[in-house]
Amino acid sequence: MQLTVNRSALAAALATVSPAIPSRGIRPILQNVRLSADGKLLRADATDLDLSISAALSADIGEPGSTLVPGAHLTTLIRRMRAESVTLTLGTTLRVESTDGRFELPVVAGDEAGAFPALPEMPDGGEAIASAELSAALRAVRHATATNEAMYSLAGVLFDADEGAIVATDTHRVAVARVTIGGTGRSIIPAKSCDVMAGLCAQGDTARIVQTERLLHVACGDTRMATHLIEGNFPRWNEVIPATTGWPCAMRVDCAELLRAVELARMSAADMTRAVRITIGPHCEASSESPEHGKGAAAIEAVDVKGSGIVTVNGDYLAQAAISARGDTIEMFV
């Protein structure tokens, strides 16, 4: 294998697949990335068996071939270089040459290389969705996934095709983003895979999603991923979320304005509860008080207000909602 490739493009491809490279584990072979050169494309593959990612990029290929090379080492080396292009030559080692210098990395060859698993093939069909829409939906709900290992089925994001929604909850809050994802049924995607998927959306204008019995496949541009699903029961979220009509009190506010007020108010909140009181009415404000931090109130310049009321919420949760919102404004109903 011998080829020349744009260094920045190679660095981006390696960064894309790196989340699937385990830092440690019982199978050291998985700590490698597979480089395959054929035709005019160089492809980088990585897998931890739960998540698989493959990224392709254009290259000037003098001799096709493939090899396994330590993933973290190669990723760091290419990222730290400054050259416009790099040349990769496979022998008993992988020689990396550029105007930055010459480097040789160990490779896995022979029968040992055959232990690296084949990545799942991307099935035909599926649903096409605008990448920006999918990315925004994932980022809007990701903050509400559970971090408690005991809540295994909640440590991910629900793709509810029947309801046309992406949902996350840690039992204290529920985040819902309406989006048409195609197909039928419900599947739970691990949180890490959702982060990868959101980043993948930058690779092209459209993402194609295909779900099989145990895997969710996503392709965007020249990059594709496959992730195992979480097995378990996800709460019937649509029985918990109330309708947004008929509330006697409501406020619409710019996300940045709400975030500013909440961040100021929660400086006075108790460390244990992080409670912030939201007052809606002629004078809207976010306030809190505690023995350890005193008290404070920050005015909220609302866009629109209906009625008056007071509600106390976790300030951290409200700030995360303001940061993750898909639009420029947030509506609150009390």
Residue pairs with C-beta under 8 A, 6 or more apart in sequence:
1 35
1 37
1 63
1 64
1 65
1 66
1 67
1 88
1 89
1 90
2 61
2 62
2 63
2 65
2 87
2 88
2 89
2 90
3 37
3 42
3 59
3 60
3 61
3 62
3 63
3 87
3 88
4 59
4 60
4 62
4 85
4 86
4 87
4 88
5 42
5 57
5 58
5 59
5 60
5 85
5 86
5 88
6 57
6 58
6 84
6 85
7 78
7 81
7 83
7 84
7 85
7 86
7 98
8 84
9 57
9 58
10 42
10 57
10 78
10 86
11 75
11 78
11 79
11 81
12 55
12 57
13 42
13 44
13 55
13 56
13 57
13 223
14 33
14 44
14 55
14 71
14 74
14 75
14 78
14 79
15 75
15 79
16 44
16 53
16 55
16 199
16 200
16 203
16 223
17 33
17 44
17 45
17 46
17 53
17 54
17 55
17 71
18 46
18 71
18 72
18 75
19 51
19 53
19 192
19 195
19 196
20 46
20 47
20 48
20 51
20 52
20 53
20 196
20 225
21 30
21 31
21 32
21 33
21 46
21 48
21 71
21 72
21 75
22 30
22 31
22 48
23 31
23 72
24 31
25 31
25 48
27 49
27 115
29 68
29 108
29 112
29 115
29 116
30 47
30 48
30 49
30 116
31 70
31 71
31 72
32 68
32 69
32 70
32 71
32 108
32 116
33 44
33 45
33 46
33 68
33 69
33 70
33 71
33 74
33 75
34 44
34 45
34 46
34 66
34 67
34 68
34 116
35 42
35 43
35 44
35 66
35 67
35 68
35 69
35 88
35 94
36 42
36 43
36 45
36 65
36 66
37 43
37 59
37 61
37 63
37 64
37 65
37 66
38 61
38 64
39 61
39 64
40 58
40 59
40 60
40 61
41 56
41 57
41 58
41 59
41 61
41 222
42 56
42 57
42 58
42 59
42 61
43 54
43 55
43 56
43 57
44 54
44 55
44 56
44 57
45 52
45 53
45 54
45 119
46 52
46 53
46 54
46 71
47 53
47 117
47 119
49 117
50 190
50 193
50 227
50 228
51 190
51 192
51 193
51 196
51 225
51 226
51 227
51 228
52 119
52 120
52 225
52 226
52 227
53 196
53 223
53 224
53 225
54 119
54 223
54 224
54 225
55 203
55 222
55 223
56 222
56 223
57 222
65 90
67 90
67 94
67 107
67 108
67 109
67 113
68 107
68 108
68 109
68 113
68 116
69 94
69 105
69 106
69 107
69 108
70 105
70 106
73 105
74 94
74 96
74 105
77 96
77 103
77 105
78 86
78 96
81 98
81 100
82 99
82 100
83 98
83 99
83 100
84 99
85 98
86 96
86 97
86 98
87 95
87 96
87 97
87 98
88 94
88 95
88 96
89 95
89 97
90 107
92 107
93 104
93 105
93 106
93 107
94 104
94 105
94 106
94 107
95 102
95 103
95 104
96 102
96 103
96 104
96 105
97 103
108 116
119 226
120 215
120 217
120 226
122 210
122 217
122 219
122 224
122 226
123 210
123 212
123 217
124 210
125 210
126 182
126 183
126 208
126 209
126 210
126 211
126 217
127 180
127 181
127 182
127 183
127 208
127 209
127 210
128 206
128 207
128 208
129 179
129 180
129 181
129 182
129 206
129 207
129 208
129 209
130 205
130 206
130 207
131 201
131 202
131 203
131 204
131 205
131 206
131 207
131 220
132 201
132 205
133 179
134 179
134 181
134 197
134 198
134 201
134 207
134 209
135 197
135 198
135 201
135 202
136 177
136 326
137 166
137 177
137 178
137 179
137 326
138 157
138 166
138 177
138 194
138 195
138 197
138 198
139 198
139 324
140 166
140 175
140 177
140 324
140 325
140 326
141 157
141 166
141 167
141 168
141 175
141 176
141 177
141 324
142 157
142 168
142 175
142 191
142 194
142 195
142 198
142 324
143 168
143 175
143 320
143 321
143 323
143 324
144 168
144 169
144 170
144 173
144 174
144 175
144 320
145 154
145 155
145 156
145 157
145 168
145 169
145 170
145 191
145 194
146 154
146 155
146 169
146 170
146 171
147 155
147 170
148 154
148 155
148 170
149 155
151 170
151 171
152 230
152 232
153 188
153 230
153 231
153 232
153 233
153 234
154 168
154 169
154 170
154 171
154 234
154 235
155 190
155 191
155 230
156 168
156 188
156 189
156 190
156 191
156 193
156 194
156 230
157 166
157 167
157 168
157 188
157 189
157 191
157 194
158 165
158 166
158 167
158 168
158 186
158 187
158 188
158 189
158 234
158 237
159 166
159 181
159 186
159 187
159 188
159 189
159 211
159 216
160 166
160 167
160 186
160 237
161 181
161 182
161 183
161 184
161 185
161 186
162 184
162 185
162 186
163 238
164 178
164 179
164 180
164 181
165 176
165 177
165 178
165 179
165 237
165 238
166 176
166 177
166 179
166 181
167 174
167 175
167 176
167 177
167 234
167 237
168 174
168 175
169 175
169 235
169 237
171 235
172 314
172 317
173 314
173 317
173 321
174 237
174 240
174 241
175 321
175 324
176 237
176 241
177 326
181 209
182 209
183 209
183 211
185 211
186 234
187 211
187 216
187 229
188 229
188 230
188 231
188 232
188 234
189 197
189 216
189 227
189 229
189 230
190 227
190 228
190 230
193 216
193 225
193 227
196 225
196 227
197 207
197 218
197 225
197 227
200 207
200 218
200 220
200 223
200 225
201 207
201 220
203 220
203 221
203 222
203 223
204 220
204 221
204 222
204 223
206 220
207 218
207 219
207 220
208 218
208 219
208 220
209 216
209 217
209 218
210 216
210 217
210 218
211 217
214 228
214 229
215 226
215 227
215 228
215 229
216 226
216 227
216 229
217 224
217 225
217 226
218 224
218 225
218 226
219 225
244 331
244 333
247 333
247 334
248 306
248 307
248 309
248 334
249 280
249 281
249 306
249 307
249 308
249 309
249 333
249 334
250 280
250 304
250 305
250 306
250 307
250 331
250 332
250 333
250 334
251 278
251 280
251 284
251 300
251 302
251 304
251 305
251 306
251 331
251 332
251 334
252 302
252 303
252 304
252 305
252 329
252 330
252 331
252 332
253 284
253 300
253 301
253 302
253 303
253 329
253 330
253 332
254 301
254 303
254 328
254 329
254 330
255 322
255 323
255 325
255 327
255 328
255 329
255 330
256 322
257 300
257 301
257 302
258 286
258 300
258 318
258 322
258 330
259 319
259 322
259 323
260 298
261 285
261 286
261 298
261 299
261 300
262 276
262 286
262 298
262 315
262 318
262 319
262 322
263 319
264 286
264 296
264 298
265 276
265 277
265 285
265 286
265 287
265 288
265 296
265 297
265 298
265 315
266 274
266 276
266 286
266 288
266 315
266 316
266 319
267 288
267 293
267 296
268 287
268 288
268 289
268 290
268 293
268 294
268 295
268 296
269 275
269 276
269 288
269 290
269 293
269 315
270 288
270 290
270 291
270 292
270 293
271 290
271 292
271 293
273 314
274 314
274 315
274 316
275 288
275 312
275 313
275 314
275 315
276 286
276 287
276 288
276 312
276 313
276 314
276 315
276 318
277 286
277 287
277 288
277 310
277 311
277 312
278 284
278 285
278 286
278 300
278 310
278 311
278 312
278 313
278 318
278 332
278 334
279 285
279 286
279 287
279 309
279 310
280 302
280 305
280 307
280 308
280 309
280 310
280 311
280 332
280 334
281 305
281 307
281 308
281 309
282 305
282 308
283 299
284 299
284 300
284 301
284 302
284 305
285 297
285 298
285 299
285 300
286 297
286 298
286 300
286 315
287 295
287 296
287 297
287 298
288 295
288 296
288 315
289 295
289 296
303 329
309 334
310 334
311 332
311 334
321 330
322 330
